[in-house]
Amino acid sequence: MNALFSSSTTARTVRLVTQSRCDEVIAQLPAAERPLAAGFAAKPGQIVLLPSDSICGALFGVGTGEDAFALGAAALGLPAGDWQIEDMPEGLDPGLVSLAWVLGSYRFSLFKPADREPARLVPPAGTDTTEINSIASAVMLARDLINSPADIMGPEGLEAAFRKLAKVHGAKVNVTKGDALLKQNYPMIHAVGRAAGEAPRLLELEWGDPAHPRLALVGKGVCFDSGGLDLKPAAGMRFMKKDMGGGANAMALAQLVMAAKLPVRLHLLVPAVENAVGAGAFRPGDILVSRQGISVEIDNTDAEGRLVLADALARAVEDKPALLLDFATLTGAARVALGPEVMPFYTGDDAMAAEIFAAGNAVGDPVWRMPLWDGYEREIEGDISDIVNSASMPLAGSITAALFLRRFVGTTPWVHFDIFGWNLKDRPGRPKGGEMQGARAVYQMLKQRFLD
């Protein structure tokens, strides 16, 4: 069992309090303790600690009682020790409550150790602790990869993490690196990463029975994005260590697939590069001929993610997957549209879109389908090339980026996630920094498809 779970029979009790029952619960406290609850309104994450001989150890606000992730504030809000839950609101999933508690304990401690031990949870009845541990481990993998600075999580560091993941699950790895990318026809991955100190590379993992349906996962692995010759300003570059968040999410999802032993033939692809400034940097106005033979004029070197993804997607479709999904921190336009908490996704499959949306709602991983609007195809048409890498109009940037990627997947069933991969501020169960977004929803959908 996870170190944050406890089997103690003497754990203190934390009583979950909804706003509708707040006055009633306070009235049940001994008269001498009611002043301790002054100002307690059962807002999500609000905590009142009670004496050790009280009817419970703490009151914990859960608002309307509909959001399991409110419990994400418990692990670091309650004193260290063992706790059990009382008065679980009807309708809250015990597994999701347990997951929120564990995820709320996360701190990136590689360079600054955590200043306290988190509170441990006695899992409520109905919790599949094996599954919750698996999901929590995957989320924390994604967070650790994204939070790691680019000096240790460049293309070489990402490859090391990729190989470690493969070794744990007995998967096979193939790495195409440096000039071998040109020899094996990955010209756009090479062009984007060739100016960096660490050579660009395509990381590939294969796992599972070849007789099972083929599932391809592609993740953008731009380990740092300076913008290239179209250099980002300082503020825009500050957190570009997170530009490999799509790769981190794809790797975390692959870990879940393998841990659950889903009956699929998994193919994971992460083009790992740094978009740097140097003598070898690709230039505005250059025309790159992709792996698929589509010519792409470079309008902006800061629209590099779609270039490396295009070559990786082209490779993925060559093996005719039954389903292809990609994750990428691709556009700021996606954040303008939906903000940092709801992840847009694109697909031409209405049934699959409905499945992913429902799955996201079920597991607290909010996603929203965006349109692949054919009318905007004209915005990526090239004058002297097949297409351009940056649309001619400064609007609908997430849609035009998705349309660019669609050129490289053909008729393969495909879903594209334009994720943020980052929490701007601490929220219950979702601390500030790197985050797994959209991938838990996909995992839930895949389980329903392949296990039910």
C-alpha positions in Angstrom: 0.0 0.0 0.0 1.2 3.6 -0.7 3.1 5.1 2.2 0.3 7.7 2.3 -2.3 5.1 3.0 -2.6 3.6 6.5 -4.2 0.4 7.9 -4.3 1.9 11.5 -7.2 1.0 13.7 -6.5 3.9 16.0 -6.5 6.7 13.3 -8.1 10.0 14.2 -11.3 10.9 12.5 -11.8 13.7 10.0 -15.5 14.5 9.6 -16.5 15.8 6.1 -18.9 18.6 6.4 -21.1 20.0 3.6 -22.3 23.6 3.6 -25.9 22.4 3.9 -25.1 20.6 7.2 -22.6 23.0 8.6 -24.8 24.5 11.3 -26.1 21.1 12.3 -22.6 19.7 12.7 -21.3 22.6 14.8 -24.4 22.3 17.0 -23.4 18.7 17.8 -20.0 19.7 19.2 -19.6 20.0 23.0 -20.4 23.6 24.1 -16.8 24.2 25.1 -15.6 23.4 21.5 -18.1 25.4 19.5 -15.9 28.5 19.7 -13.2 26.6 17.8 -15.6 26.4 14.9 -16.2 30.1 14.8 -16.0 31.2 11.1 -16.2 27.6 9.8 -18.5 27.6 6.8 -17.5 24.2 5.3 -15.9 25.9 2.4 -13.9 23.3 0.3 -10.6 22.6 2.2 -11.5 24.6 5.3 -10.3 22.8 8.4 -11.0 23.0 12.1 -8.9 21.0 14.5 -10.6 19.7 17.6 -9.2 18.3 20.9 -8.0 14.8 21.0 -10.9 13.7 23.2 -13.5 15.3 21.0 -16.1 13.4 19.0 -13.7 13.7 16.0 -10.3 15.0 15.4 -11.2 17.6 12.8 -13.9 19.1 10.7 -13.2 19.3 7.0 -15.3 21.5 4.6 -16.3 20.0 1.3 -18.6 22.7 0.0 -21.5 21.2 -1.8 -20.1 17.7 -1.3 -19.8 17.1 -5.1 -16.0 17.6 -5.7 -13.9 14.8 -4.5 -10.7 16.8 -5.1 -11.6 19.1 -2.2 -9.9 16.3 -0.2 -6.7 17.1 -1.9 -6.2 19.8 0.8 -6.2 17.2 3.6 -2.8 15.6 3.2 -0.9 18.8 4.0 -3.7 20.6 5.8 -4.2 18.1 8.6 -1.4 17.3 11.1 0.8 14.4 10.2 -0.4 11.0 11.4 -3.2 8.6 10.5 -6.7 9.7 9.6 -10.0 8.1 8.7 -12.9 9.7 7.0 -16.4 10.1 8.6 -19.6 11.2 6.9 -18.6 10.8 3.3 -21.2 12.8 1.3 -23.4 10.6 -0.9 -22.2 10.4 -4.4 -18.5 10.9 -3.8 -16.4 8.2 -5.2 -14.2 6.7 -2.4 -11.4 6.0 -4.9 -11.4 9.5 -6.3 -11.4 10.9 -2.7 -8.4 8.7 -1.9 -6.6 9.7 -5.1 -7.2 13.4 -4.3 -5.8 13.0 -0.8 -2.6 11.3 -2.1 -2.1 13.8 -5.0 -2.4 16.6 -2.5 0.7 15.3 -0.7 2.9 15.8 -3.7 5.9 18.1 -3.5 8.8 18.3 -6.0 11.6 17.8 -3.5 14.7 17.0 -5.7 16.3 20.3 -4.7 14.3 21.5 -1.7 13.2 18.7 0.8 9.6 18.8 2.0 9.3 20.6 5.3 6.8 18.1 6.8 5.3 14.7 6.6 1.8 14.5 5.0 -1.2 13.1 6.8 -1.9 9.5 5.9 -5.3 8.1 5.0 -7.1 4.9 6.0 -8.7 4.3 2.6 -12.5 4.4 2.8 -14.5 1.3 2.0 -14.7 0.7 -1.7 -11.2 2.0 -2.5 -9.2 -0.1 -5.0 -5.8 0.9 -3.4 -3.8 -0.9 -6.1 -5.5 1.1 -8.9 -5.2 4.4 -6.9 -1.5 3.8 -6.2 -1.0 3.1 -10.0 -2.8 6.3 -11.0 -1.0 8.4 -8.3 2.4 7.0 -9.4 1.7 8.0 -13.0 0.5 11.5 -12.1 3.6 12.0 -10.0 5.8 10.7 -12.8 4.4 13.4 -15.1 4.7 16.0 -12.5 8.4 15.1 -11.7 9.3 15.1 -15.4 7.7 18.5 -16.0 9.0 20.1 -12.9 12.6 19.0 -13.5 14.7 21.9 -14.9 15.9 21.6 -18.5 19.6 21.2 -17.4 18.8 17.8 -16.1 15.7 17.0 -18.2 17.0 17.8 -21.7 16.8 15.3 -24.5 19.3 13.1 -22.7 17.5 13.2 -19.4 14.2 12.5 -21.0 15.7 9.5 -22.8 17.0 8.2 -19.5 13.5 8.5 -17.9 12.0 6.8 -21.0 14.4 3.9 -20.8 13.7 3.5 -17.1 10.0 3.4 -17.8 10.5 0.7 -20.4 12.8 -1.4 -18.2 10.2 -1.5 -15.3 7.6 -2.9 -17.7 9.7 -5.1 -19.9 9.2 -2.9 -23.0 11.5 -2.6 -26.0 13.1 0.8 -26.8 14.4 2.2 -30.0 16.2 5.6 -30.1 17.0 7.4 -33.4 19.4 10.2 -32.6 21.3 13.0 -34.2 22.2 12.7 -37.9 20.6 9.2 -37.9 17.3 11.1 -37.9 18.2 12.3 -41.4 19.2 8.9 -42.5 16.0 7.3 -41.2 13.8 10.2 -42.6 12.8 12.3 -39.6 13.9 15.7 -41.1 11.7 18.0 -39.1 12.7 16.5 -35.7 16.3 16.9 -36.7 15.8 20.5 -38.0 14.1 21.7 -34.8 16.7 20.2 -32.4 20.0 20.4 -34.4 21.2 23.7 -32.9 21.1 22.4 -29.3 24.0 21.1 -27.2 22.1 17.8 -26.8 21.3 16.0 -30.0 17.6 15.6 -31.0 16.2 12.1 -30.9 13.0 10.1 -31.4 12.2 7.8 -28.5 10.1 4.8 -29.3 8.7 2.1 -26.9 6.9 -1.1 -27.9 5.0 -3.3 -25.4 2.3 -5.9 -25.4 1.0 -8.7 -27.6 1.4 -8.0 -31.3 -2.0 -9.7 -31.8 -3.8 -7.1 -29.8 -5.2 -3.8 -31.2 -2.4 -1.3 -31.8 -2.5 1.8 -29.6 -0.1 4.6 -30.5 0.7 7.5 -28.1 2.7 10.5 -29.2 3.9 13.2 -26.9 5.7 16.5 -27.7 9.1 16.4 -26.0 10.5 19.9 -26.5 12.6 19.9 -23.4 13.2 23.6 -23.6 11.8 26.1 -26.0 13.6 29.4 -26.5 11.5 30.1 -29.5 14.5 29.6 -31.8 15.5 32.5 -34.0 12.0 33.9 -33.4 13.2 34.3 -29.8 10.6 34.4 -27.0 10.7 37.3 -24.5 12.1 36.5 -21.1 8.6 36.1 -19.5 7.5 33.7 -22.2 10.7 31.6 -21.8 10.6 31.4 -18.0 8.7 28.2 -17.7 9.5 26.6 -21.1 11.0 23.6 -19.2 7.4 22.5 -19.3 7.2 22.3 -23.1 7.9 18.6 -22.8 4.6 18.2 -20.9 3.0 16.4 -23.7 5.8 13.8 -23.7 5.5 13.5 -19.9 1.7 13.0 -20.1 2.1 10.4 -22.9 4.8 8.5 -20.8 2.6 8.6 -17.7 -0.4 7.3 -19.7 1.8 4.5 -21.1 2.8 3.6 -17.6 -0.9 3.2 -16.7 -1.6 1.1 -19.8 1.3 -1.2 -19.0 0.6 -1.4 -15.3 -3.0 -2.3 -16.0 -1.9 -4.8 -18.6 -4.5 -3.5 -21.0 -4.9 -5.9 -24.0 -3.2 -3.6 -26.5 0.0 -3.4 -28.6 1.4 -0.1 -27.2 3.6 2.1 -29.4 4.8 5.2 -27.5 6.7 7.9 -29.4 8.3 11.0 -28.0 10.4 13.3 -30.2 12.9 14.8 -27.7 14.5 18.1 -28.7 15.6 21.5 -27.5 14.6 24.4 -29.7 17.8 26.5 -29.3 19.5 29.4 -30.9 22.8 28.6 -32.7 24.6 28.3 -35.9 22.5 25.3 -36.9 19.2 26.7 -36.0 16.4 26.4 -38.6 15.2 29.8 -39.9 12.0 31.7 -40.8 11.5 31.1 -44.5 13.1 27.6 -44.6 11.1 24.9 -46.2 11.3 21.5 -44.6 10.1 18.3 -46.3 8.5 16.1 -43.7 8.8 12.3 -43.3 5.5 12.0 -45.1 6.7 14.1 -48.0 4.6 17.2 -47.2 6.6 20.4 -47.6 6.3 22.9 -44.7 7.4 26.6 -44.9 8.6 28.0 -41.6 6.8 31.1 -40.9 7.7 31.2 -37.2 10.4 29.1 -35.5 8.4 29.3 -32.2 5.8 27.0 -33.8 8.2 24.1 -33.6 6.1 21.6 -31.6 3.8 20.7 -34.5 6.9 20.0 -36.6 8.4 17.3 -34.4 4.9 15.9 -33.8 4.3 15.7 -37.5 7.2 13.4 -38.1 6.3 11.3 -35.1 2.7 11.0 -36.1 3.7 10.0 -39.6 5.9 7.2 -38.1 3.0 6.1 -35.9 0.4 5.8 -38.7 2.8 3.6 -40.7 2.0 0.7 -38.4 -1.8 1.2 -38.8 -2.8 1.7 -35.2 -6.4 1.1 -34.2 -6.2 4.4 -32.2 -3.7 7.2 -32.2 -3.5 9.9 -29.5 -1.1 12.8 -29.1 -0.5 15.1 -26.2 1.2 18.5 -26.6 1.7 21.8 -24.9 1.1 23.2 -28.3 -0.6 26.7 -28.3 -1.2 29.6 -26.0 -4.5 30.0 -27.9 -5.8 26.9 -26.1 -5.3 28.7 -22.8 -7.1 31.8 -24.1 -10.0 29.6 -25.1 -10.4 27.4 -22.0 -7.9 28.6 -19.4 -5.4 26.5 -17.5 -7.8 23.9 -16.0 -9.9 22.6 -18.9 -8.0 20.8 -21.6 -9.2 21.1 -25.3 -9.1 18.0 -27.5 -9.8 17.4 -31.1 -11.1 14.4 -33.0 -13.3 13.6 -35.9 -14.9 10.6 -34.1 -18.1 11.8 -32.3 -18.5 8.6 -30.3 -15.0 8.7 -29.0 -15.3 12.4 -28.2 -18.4 11.6 -26.1 -16.5 8.7 -24.3 -13.5 10.9 -23.4 -15.7 13.8 -22.2 -17.8 11.4 -20.0 -14.6 9.8 -18.7 -13.0 13.1 -17.8 -16.1 14.1 -15.8 -16.1 10.8 -14.0 -12.5 11.0 -12.8 -12.2 14.8 -12.2 -10.0 15.4 -15.3 -11.9 18.1 -17.2 -11.7 18.1 -21.0 -13.6 19.9 -23.8 -14.0 19.0 -27.4 -13.0 21.7 -29.9 -13.9 21.8 -33.6 -11.7 20.7 -36.5 -13.1 23.5 -38.5 -12.4 22.8 -42.2 -12.9 26.4 -43.1 -9.6 27.3 -41.5 -7.6 24.9 -43.6 -7.0 27.8 -46.0 -5.0 29.6 -43.2 -2.3 26.9 -43.3 -2.0 26.6 -47.0 1.4 27.6 -48.3 2.3 29.8 -51.3 5.5 28.0 -52.2 5.0 24.9 -50.0 2.2 22.5 -49.2 1.5 24.1 -45.9 3.0 26.7 -43.4 3.8 26.0 -39.8 2.0 29.1 -38.5 -1.4 30.3 -39.7 -1.8 33.5 -41.6 -4.4 34.9 -39.2 -3.7 35.6 -35.5 -6.9 33.9 -34.4 -8.1 30.3 -33.7 -4.5 29.2 -33.2 -5.3 26.0 -31.4 -7.7 24.9 -34.2 -5.2 25.7 -37.0 -2.5 23.8 -35.1 -4.8 20.8 -34.9 -5.6 21.1 -38.6 -1.8 21.1 -39.3 -1.4 17.9 -37.4 -4.4 16.3 -39.1 -2.5 16.5 -42.4 -0.2 13.8 -41.1 -2.6 11.2 -39.7 -4.8 10.5 -42.7 -7.7 8.3 -42.0 -6.3 6.8 -38.7 -8.6 7.2 -35.7 -7.0 10.1 -33.9 -7.3 12.4 -30.9 -5.2 15.4 -30.2 -4.9 17.1 -26.8 -3.6 20.7 -26.6 -2.7 20.6 -22.9 -1.1 23.2 -20.5 0.7 20.7 -18.3 0.9 23.1 -15.5 -1.0 24.5 -12.5 -0.5 28.2 -12.1 -1.3 28.1 -8.4 -2.0 25.6 -5.7 -5.4 23.9 -5.8 -6.6 21.0 -3.7 -4.9 17.9 -5.0 -3.2 19.9 -7.7 -0.2 21.8 -6.4 1.5 24.5 -8.4 3.8 23.2 -11.1 3.8 20.4 -13.6 0.5 18.4 -14.1 -1.0 15.4 -15.8 -3.9 16.7 -17.8 -6.3 14.9 -20.1 -4.4 11.6 -19.8 -6.4 10.3 -16.8 -9.5 10.9 -18.8 -8.0 8.9 -21.7 -7.0 6.1 -19.3 -10.5 5.8 -18.0 -11.8 5.7 -21.6 -9.2 3.0 -22.6 -10.2 0.8 -19.6 -13.8 1.0 -20.6 -12.9 0.1 -24.2 -10.5 -2.7 -23.5 -11.5 -4.2 -20.2 -15.3 -3.8 -19.9 
